[in-house]
Amino acid sequence: MSDSLILSHDDFSTQEDLKKATEKACDLMEEIYSRGHYVKMIVHREWSKHNPRISGELAQPKALRWYLLREMARLLSKSASLEIKPSREIIPLNNPELLDHVDEKNWDITKKKLFLFSPERTNISIDRLQHYTGTDACDFQRYILFTNYAMHVEVFLEKYPDCVQPVRNGVQMPAYHHKLDDNKGITLINIGVGPSNAKTITDHVAVLRPDAMIMVGHCGGLRNHQEIGDFVLASGYMRDDKVLDDLFPIGIPVVPNYLLNLYLKQVLDQHGLNHRVGTVYTTANRNWEFSKRDTVEQIHQSRSMAVDMESATVATNGFRYRIPHATLLSVSDKPLHGKPKLSDAAQAFYKNSKEMHLELVIQTINTIKATYPEGLPNSSIRAMNEPLMGGPE
């Protein structure tokens, strides 16, 4: 196999020709990477007046194959040309120089999402992802669900008994993969409790470029006319988790993907389920009731509907890393209304809610796949000067 390859839109007369060419390109990238080099991709876009050439380095092309196939086909269909060749030698994960290449302070935020992460960052994130989840990066699917309850895992395993499971016991954030062709299935990860875990897992999942991330969790209801078991669909977040404040300004609005929310609400309405759409207050303090006065003041100011410990963190990293994201929570307690999360009541709630909660999200994903088989539009999370696929710039 040649060490380099040039693809041009003019070389393809049919979609089948295009498919074969992108498959060949991915084969070459995997070959280059297996020989110990990162992959260099150069994209020439004649339609761009100010930015006709974009380029970047890639790692782990096997884990990213579905994504690379799609992005290359999109670019070539827009009359771009691509050049693929070897780049630098791979830096081993135990080489101290690795950290010089993964600092997000060095990001060029206007880079096309294809090259958002350095190859060193991709390598270290995939290694840590496999460590935390106990599963291979190649098994991750396009649609990622996060939970912090084993009961949702139980429901997922009942629905998909043949899903890929962790290869060893005791992993910190076990993942389960319902695999479909072209990675169009669903991955469920039990991330545990708290914003630190939510940041850790989304930092690493992001390099796989999923089509959506959805938080499927429980919350404390904050409104008088909510009942245990009602749902909350986040339209915004009060970021009191603090774990990303040093990396992402607290004043920048973070909102869920409009289409994800639209389809989630449609499913809730179809089932006639009580729900509210509004702000979710995410805190790092599991015992926030012990500082009730200050917390309740923030809750009132933010008009929050619910309180949890992960949603804003997942959403903020989704926004930072340009991944469509959403949050669907179920009210498990009402701490401000004399209905705290006590053991017996909590167990009854879990038993009655777990199947429906996960089913709602899976139904939503199936609708999205039918409507947008190649992924949700994400212009709302692209920088204003970030290169587009096509059209004038």
DRENLOBA-297236 format. One record per residue (C-alpha): residue in three letters; x, y, z. Coordinates in pm, 1 decimal, always signed. Each point is the difference from the previous one (the first is absolute). Layout:
 lolum       px       py       pz
   ala        X        Y        Z
...
END
This chain:
 lolum       px       py       pz
   met     +0.0     +0.0     +0.0
   ser   +127.9   +349.3    -87.6
   asp    +99.3   +232.9   +285.4
   ser   -224.6   +278.2   -129.4
   leu   -330.8    +47.0   -175.8
   ile   -177.2   +290.3   -170.3
   leu   -376.5     -3.5    -40.0
   ser   -191.3   +239.7   -222.5
   his   -371.7    +36.6    -61.7
   asp    +62.5    -20.4   -374.1
   asp   +124.2   -358.0    +38.9
   phe   -340.8   -137.3   +100.4
   ser   -295.6    -49.6   -229.2
   thr   -220.0   -193.1   +243.2
   gln    -66.0    -21.1   +373.0
   glu   +144.0   -350.3     -5.0
   asp   +327.6   +134.9   -140.2
   leu     +3.7   +261.0   +275.7
   lys    -61.9   -264.2   +266.2
   lys   +282.3   -219.9   -128.6
   ala   +238.4   +295.3     -9.7
   thr    -70.4   +107.4   +358.2
   glu    +32.4   -360.4   +117.4
   lys   +338.5    -16.7   -172.7
   ala   +100.2   +325.4   +168.2
   cys    -90.8   -137.2   +343.4
   asp   +195.2   -318.8    -72.9
   leu   +303.9   +213.0    -80.6
   met    -40.1   +204.7   +317.8
   glu    -14.6   -315.8   +209.8
   glu   +307.6   -133.0   -177.8
   ile   +193.7   +323.2    +58.9
   tyr    -97.9     +0.4   +366.7
   ser    +92.2   -367.4    +46.5
   arg   +348.3    +79.9   -133.1
   gly    +53.6   +252.9   +276.8
   his    -98.2   +335.9   -151.0
   tyr   -283.7   +241.3    +46.9
   val   -207.5    +68.1   -311.1
   lys    +12.5   +333.7   -179.4
   met   -314.2   +107.6   -184.7
   ile     -3.6   +308.0   -222.3
   val   -333.0   +131.1   -129.3
   his     -8.1   +231.2   -303.0
   arg   -325.0   +193.1    -41.7
   glu     -7.3   +215.6   -310.3
   trp   -329.1   +161.1   +102.6
   ser   +161.3   +166.8   +302.3
   lys   +128.0   +348.3    -75.7
   his   +188.1    +52.3   +324.6
   asn    +73.1   -348.4   +128.9
   pro    +38.7   -239.7   -293.7
   arg   +239.8   -238.4   +174.2
   ile    -57.9   -162.3   +337.8
   ser   +206.9   -280.4   +145.0
   gly    +58.6   -199.3   +313.5
   glu   +143.0   -314.7   +150.8
   leu   -201.1   -304.1   +101.1
   ala    +48.5   -300.1   +227.7
   gln   -197.5   -318.1    +64.4
   pro   -162.1     -8.4   -347.3
   lys   -151.0   -342.0    +68.2
   ala   -201.9   +131.6   +295.4
   leu   -102.6   +303.4   -205.6
   arg    -67.3   -185.5   -323.6
   trp   -376.0    +63.3    -21.1
   tyr    +56.5   +368.9    +66.0
   leu   +286.1    +34.4   -248.7
   leu   -199.9   -177.2   -271.5
   arg   -289.8   +239.3    +48.4
   glu   +205.4   +318.6    +16.9
   met   +214.0    -88.6   -301.0
   ala   -307.6    -85.7   -206.3
   arg   -160.8   +331.7    +96.4
   leu   +309.0   +196.8    -97.0
   leu    +47.6   -181.5   -329.9
   ser   -368.4    +43.5    -82.9
   lys    +52.3   +374.9    +42.0
   ser   +278.4    -17.1   -263.4
   ala   +288.3    +11.0   +248.6
   ser   +315.1   -203.0    -57.6
   leu   +183.3   -192.9   +270.6
   glu   +361.8    -99.9    +45.1
   ile    +97.5   -268.7   +251.4
   lys   +356.7    -81.6    +97.4
   pro   +216.6    -91.4   +301.1
   ser    +82.8   +269.7   +254.0
   arg   +222.6     -9.4   +309.4
   glu    +95.3   -311.8   +191.4
   ile   -249.6    -89.4   +273.0
   ile   +105.2   +125.6   +343.4
   pro    -32.1   -285.3   +254.8
   leu   -245.0    +57.1   +283.8
   asn   +282.4    -32.4   +254.2
   asn   +207.7   +274.1   -164.3
   pro     -6.0   +327.4   +202.9
   glu     -8.3   +194.8   -328.7
   leu   -355.4   -125.0    -54.3
   leu   -143.9   +259.7   +238.3
   asp   +145.7   +283.5   -206.6
   his   -244.0    -97.1   -276.8
   val   -324.5    -40.6   +197.1
   asp    -38.7   +334.8   +178.4
   glu   -333.8   +150.9   -105.2
   lys   +146.5   +347.5    +47.0
   asn   +170.6    -64.4   -334.3
   trp   -330.3    -64.4   -179.2
   asp    -87.2   +180.7   -317.2
   ile   -373.9    +24.4    +63.8
   thr    -66.1    +86.5   -366.5
   lys   +130.5   -336.0   -121.4
   lys   -245.1   -222.8   -174.8
   lys   -142.3   -257.6   +240.3
   leu   +178.7   -277.1   -191.7
   phe   +329.5   +130.5   +139.3
   leu   -121.5   +134.9   +333.2
   phe   +219.3   -233.8   +205.8
   ser   +372.2    -58.4    -38.3
   pro    +95.8   -362.7    -74.5
   glu   +173.0    -15.8   +338.1
   arg   -320.7   +104.3   +173.9
   thr   -193.6   -262.8   -196.0
   asn   +245.4   -270.2   +105.7
   ile     +1.0    +82.7   +367.9
   ser   -379.4    +44.6    +12.3
   ile    -67.4   -331.9   -171.2
   asp   +240.3   -178.6   +234.5
   arg   -172.0   +151.7   +303.2
   leu   -345.2    -63.1   -145.4
   gln    +79.8   -368.8    -36.2
   his   +137.7     -5.3   +355.0
   tyr   -303.5   +170.2   +155.2
   thr   -268.7   -187.5   -197.0
   gly   +161.4   -341.1    -45.3
   thr    -91.1     -3.6   -370.0
   asp   +177.4    +57.7   -329.4
   ala    -26.1   +343.7   -162.4
   cys   -108.2   -165.4   -327.0
   asp   -315.8   -127.0   +171.4
   phe   -131.1   +345.9    +87.9
   gln   -305.4   +101.8   -195.4
   arg   -111.6   +338.3   -134.2
   tyr   -262.5    +59.2   +268.5
   ile   +132.4    +17.5   +355.9
   leu   -226.0    -17.2   +306.8
   phe   +131.6    +84.6   +346.1
   thr   -159.4   -128.9   +317.6
   asn   +108.5    -37.3   +359.0
   tyr   -227.6   -287.3    +94.1
   ala    +51.4   -374.0    -35.0
   met   -374.2    -39.1    -53.8
   his    +27.3   +170.5   -340.2
   val   +275.1   -244.7    -86.8
   glu   -232.8   -285.0    +97.5
   val   -269.8   +130.6   -234.6
   phe   +253.2    +46.2   -280.0
   leu   +124.3   -357.4    +42.3
   glu   -356.2   -134.6     -4.4
   lys    -71.3   +188.8   -321.3
   tyr   +334.3    -79.8   -163.9
   pro   +124.0   -327.3   +153.0
   asp   +266.0    -40.4   -269.0
   cys   +158.0   +340.1    +56.4
   val   +375.1    +28.4    +53.3
   gln    +84.4    +17.6   +370.9
   pro   +314.6    +83.3   +200.7
   val   +272.8   -261.4    -32.5
   arg    +77.3    +14.2   +372.0
   asn   -184.4    +66.2   +323.4
   gly    +42.8   +306.3   +215.4
   val    +59.6   +263.5   -266.3
   gln    -77.0   +352.8   +112.1
   met   -251.1    +92.2   -271.8
   pro   -122.0   -318.3   -172.1
   ala   -125.2    +37.0   -357.2
   tyr   -249.1   -211.8   -195.1
   his    -25.8    +13.4   -377.6
   his   -299.3    -98.1   -211.6
   lys   +189.9    -22.9   -326.8
   leu   -149.5    +63.8   -342.6
   asp   +156.3    +36.3   -342.6
   asp   +189.9   +324.6    -53.7
   asn     +7.0    +52.9   +379.1
   lys   -363.9   +116.0     -4.4
   gly    -87.7   -177.0   +323.1
   ile    -10.8   +125.2   +359.2
   thr   +263.5     +4.7   +273.7
   leu   -102.7    +25.4   +366.2
   ile   +261.5   +101.2   +258.6
   asn    -56.8    -12.5   +374.8
   ile   +211.1   +300.2    +95.9
   gly    -62.1     -5.8   +373.7
   val    -91.6   +310.4   +196.5
   gly   +128.0   +354.2    -25.1
   pro   +128.1   +262.8   -240.9
   ser   +361.2   -114.9    +24.1
   asn    -94.8   -338.0   -148.5
   ala   -218.6   +172.0   -260.4
   lys   +290.5   +218.0   -112.1
   thr   +244.1   -289.2     -5.4
   ile   -210.3   -223.6   -223.1
   thr   -112.4   +273.4   -239.6
   asp   +358.8   +124.2    -37.1
   his    +87.0   -339.8   -142.8
   val   -321.0   -100.0   -180.2
   ala    +24.0   +323.1   -198.6
   val   +299.3   -116.6   -204.8
   leu   -222.9   -271.4   -152.9
   arg   -224.7   +274.6   -146.3
   pro   -340.6   -147.9    +94.8
   asp   -316.2   +127.4   -166.0
   ala   -167.8    +67.5   +335.9
   met    +52.1    -16.5   +376.4
   ile   -304.3    -22.5   +227.2
   met     -6.2     +7.2   +379.3
   val   -261.5   -244.4   +131.3
   gly    -14.2    +68.2   +371.0
   his   -204.2    +85.6   +305.9
   cys    -48.6   +333.7   +164.4
   gly   -154.2   +180.5   +290.3
   gly   -317.3   +178.6   -107.2
   leu     -4.0   +366.2   +103.7
   arg   -350.4   +108.7    -96.3
   asn   -310.5    -37.2   +211.1
   his   -207.3   -156.6   -275.7
   gln   +243.1   -279.1    -83.4
   glu    -58.8   -356.2   +106.6
   ile   +238.8   -287.1    +58.4
   gly    +47.0   -168.5   -338.2
   asp    -59.0   +312.5   -209.1
   phe   +260.7    +77.3   -264.9
   val   +217.8   +306.3    -50.7
   leu   +132.9    +90.1   -344.3
   ala   +283.9   +246.8    +35.2
   ser    -16.5   +317.6   -206.8
   gly   +296.8   +153.5   +178.7
   tyr   +233.1    -48.8   +296.0
   met   +107.0   +179.4   +315.0
   arg   +368.3    -94.9    +21.0
   asp    +77.0    -39.6   +367.1
   asp   +207.2   -315.4    -64.0
   lys   +312.8   +221.4    -35.5
   val   +223.5   -270.9   -151.8
   leu    +23.0   +175.2   -338.5
   asp     +2.3   +361.6   +118.8
   asp   +375.6    +38.7    -55.6
   leu    -24.5   -142.8   -353.6
   phe   -323.7   +152.4   -123.9
   pro   -136.1   +340.5   +104.2
   ile   -300.9    -26.9   +227.2
   gly   -179.6   +278.5   -187.3
   ile    -21.5   -180.9   -334.0
   pro   -351.7   -141.9    -53.3
   val    -16.7   -378.7    -30.2
   val   -323.7   -137.6   -140.8
   pro    -94.7   -350.6   -114.8
   asn    -41.5    -89.6   -365.3
   tyr   -334.3   +131.1   -122.4
   leu    -83.2   -303.2   -214.0
   leu    +89.0   -247.4   +274.0
   asn   -229.7   +187.7   +235.7
   leu   -273.0    +21.4   -263.2
   tyr     -5.4   -376.3    -50.2
   leu    +30.4    -74.4   +370.7
   lys   -302.8   +220.4    +65.9
   gln   -195.4   -166.6   -280.0
   val    +59.3   -339.4   +159.5
   leu   -101.9   +130.0   +343.3
   asp   -320.2   +142.2   -151.6
   gln    -73.8   -321.4   -190.0
   his     +6.4   -191.3   +327.1
   gly   -202.1   +266.2   +182.1
   leu   +266.5    +37.6   +268.0
   asn    +13.3   +293.0   +241.2
   his   +309.3   +208.9    -64.4
   arg   +141.3   +349.2    +19.2
   val   +250.2   +175.6   -223.1
   gly   +241.6   +232.1   +176.6
   thr   +330.6    +63.4   +171.6
   val   +187.1   -277.0   +180.2
   tyr   +216.7   +108.3   +294.0
   thr   +313.1   -215.5    +14.0
   thr   +199.5     +1.0   +322.3
   ala   +321.4   -166.4   +116.2
   asn   -137.1    -18.5   +355.3
   arg   -196.9   -319.3    +61.6
   asn   -110.6   +146.0   +334.0
   trp   -100.2   +341.3   -129.8
   glu   -289.7     +0.3   +245.5
   phe   +259.3    +67.6   +272.7
   ser    +60.6   +341.3   -156.5
   lys   -363.7    +51.2    -86.8
   arg    -22.7   +378.9    +22.7
   asp   +265.1    +79.0   -263.8
   thr    -98.2   -286.6   -229.3
   val   -370.8    +78.1     +5.5
   glu    +74.7   +362.8    -80.5
   gln   +185.7   -111.5   -314.9
   ile   -280.2   -241.0    -84.7
   his   -255.0   +279.8    +22.6
   gln   +213.9   +238.9   -204.9
   ser    +54.3   -258.8   -273.0
   arg   -367.1   -112.9     -3.7
   ser   +127.7   -358.2    +11.4
   met   -240.8   -291.5    -36.0
   ala   +228.1   -270.5   +136.5
   val   +331.3    -62.1   +174.2
   asp   +254.1   -269.5    -91.3
   met   +378.1    -57.8     -6.4
   glu    +95.0    -77.8   -360.0
   ser   -220.5   +160.2   -263.6
   ala   +167.6   +339.5    -37.0
   thr   +342.5   -163.8    -10.9
   val    -97.3   -234.7   -282.3
   ala   -167.5   +287.8   -183.5
   thr   +296.2   +234.8    +33.9
   asn   +245.5   -255.5   -133.7
   gly   -245.0    -80.5   -278.3
   phe     -1.2   +367.8    -94.2
   arg   +379.0    +35.2    +28.4
   tyr    +64.7   -306.9   -211.6
   arg   -278.4    +65.8   -254.4
   ile   -214.4   -302.8    +80.7
   pro   -383.1    +25.1     -2.9
   his   -118.7    -58.9   +356.2
   ala   -315.8    -11.3   +210.8
   thr   -127.8    -90.3   +346.5
   leu   -307.5   -198.1   +104.8
   leu    -41.0    -39.0   +374.7
   ser   -261.6   -166.1   +217.1
   val   -104.1   +154.7   +330.5
   ser    +99.0   -237.9   +278.0
   asp    -52.8   +231.0   +297.6
   lys   -113.0   +352.1    +97.1
   pro   +241.6   +112.9   +269.7
   leu   -153.5   +345.9    +42.2
   his   -352.2   -139.1    +41.5
   gly    +39.2   -259.6   +272.9
   lys    +71.4   -286.4   -239.1
   pro   +372.4    -73.6    +35.5
   lys   +162.2   -302.9   -160.7
   leu    -53.1   -256.8   +276.3
   ser    +91.4   -361.2    -53.3
   asp   -338.7   -173.0    -16.8
   ala   -165.6   +262.9   -218.6
   ala   +302.8    +14.4   -229.0
   gln     -4.8   -373.7    -59.7
   ala   -369.3     +8.9    -91.5
   phe    +62.8   +287.4   -240.3
   tyr   +290.9   -179.9   -166.5
   lys   -207.3   -311.6    -52.4
   asn   -285.6   +188.9   -162.6
   ser   +199.6   +238.5   -220.1
   lys   +303.4   -175.2   -142.2
   glu   -150.7   -169.5   -309.4
   met   -194.2   +301.7   -122.0
   his   +284.6   +246.9    +52.0
   leu   +245.9   -189.3   -219.7
   glu   -266.9    -93.3   -255.4
   leu    -87.0   +365.8    -56.1
   val   +358.1    +83.3    -94.6
   ile    +40.2   -306.3   -222.0
   gln   -321.0    +87.2   -186.0
   thr   +135.0   +351.4    -50.3
   ile   +327.5   -128.8   -140.7
   asn   -182.9   -229.3   -241.2
   thr   -203.3   +295.7   -127.6
   ile   +314.5   +208.7    -44.0
   lys   +176.3   -277.4   -189.5
   ala   -294.0    -30.6   -236.9
   thr    -15.1   +376.6    -56.0
   tyr   +372.0    +80.1     +1.2
   pro   +179.4   -324.7    -86.2
   glu   +335.3   +175.9    -29.8
   gly    -18.3   +194.4   +323.3
   leu   -174.7   +304.6   +139.6
   pro    +75.1   +346.3   -139.1
   asn   +239.2   +172.7   +238.3
   ser    +40.1   +354.3   -129.5
   ser   -107.7   +131.2   +341.0
   ile   +319.7   -132.9   +159.5
   arg   +240.1   +100.2   -275.6
   ala   +210.1   +313.9    +36.1
   met    -98.7   +289.6   -225.7
   asn   +331.2    -18.5   -189.2
   glu    +34.2   -378.2     +3.8
   pro    +42.7   -142.3   -351.8
   leu   -320.0   -122.7   -158.2
   met    -41.9   -307.7   -215.3
   gly   -116.0   +198.7   -298.8
   gly    -96.9   +343.9   -117.1
   pro   +184.8   +331.2     +7.8
   glu   +217.9   +100.2   +296.1
END
